Amino acid sequence: MGLLLDILRNLLFTAVKMDKQKLTWKDVVKDALLKLGGQGHLSEINKIVEDYPKTETNPTWRDTIRRVVRQYKIFVPVPPERSGIYKVVEEISIKPEAQGFTEEPEIDHGIAQGMLVTLGRIYGYETYAPPHDQTIRKFQDKPLGEYITVSDCTDIFRGPNLSKIREIDSLWFDEDDYGLFPAYAFEIEETTRVKSGLDRLLKIPKRFPAQFFIIGPSTKEKNLFDQYINQTPFRNFKDKFLFRLYEELEDLYNSALIHNGQREQFGIIERRK
């Protein structure tokens, strides 16, 4: 009987450990802060997190925690400045609706960004848009900033190209043992700006295996994309670039909404979430 109990305890311990390994760093920090009553000092967060299995594969996990509390929108610093205390706030829940384009360039740019950050969240990625766009652009009558989950990407892209990268229209992040990294990057461009979009995307460091997209309203942009992608410096990275039309983005967005609604109604949870 004693042997059986030991086996059951070991199985339970293994199951709990495996479950904790599936948590993202965002989940880990959120869980620690909730255990601390909703807010706590970095040292208190670290004290709780040090027992998590994720720390076993990341020898610099304390640096990761410090980055995480600065990157995610749900972690808010508590005054005074540099107090080292953070609180967790509830992530805004938005129910996006079907959407089409208007053929008004400035409005359509915001619609495309809104579609992209919404799709990123549906597919389980953490999403980002430029700080300026978060406040001035709207999607379905809400500021774009309400749709993103990553408020600051400074620690991910530190270096001479940071200012350019922070202006990329939409970034989707995945996570490894050391934190966030870009998985997809999107530039929304009209005819005269296709090249500038390509330039910005290419500022993302080569060590990241990100896929780059130019999103444009018409075949004019597609033709310019085809022209530039065969020129230096872009031709050396042709495999990383794709072009998609507004209508293709619209089809994907509306189809994803339908599928996501059906999935939730059925009761299925996506594995990544």
Secondary structure by P-SEA (a helix, b strand, c coil): caaaaaaaaaaaaaaaaaaaaaccaaaaaaaaaaaacccccaaaaaaaaccccccccccaaaaaaaaaaaccccccccccccccbbbbbccccccccbbbbcccaaaaaaaaaaaaaaaaaaabbbbbccccccccccccccccccccccccccccccccaaaaaaaccbbbbbbccccccccbbbbbbccccaaaaaaaaaccccccbbbbbbbbccaaaaaaaaaaaaccccccccccbbbbcaaaaaaaaaaaaaaaaaaaaaccccccc
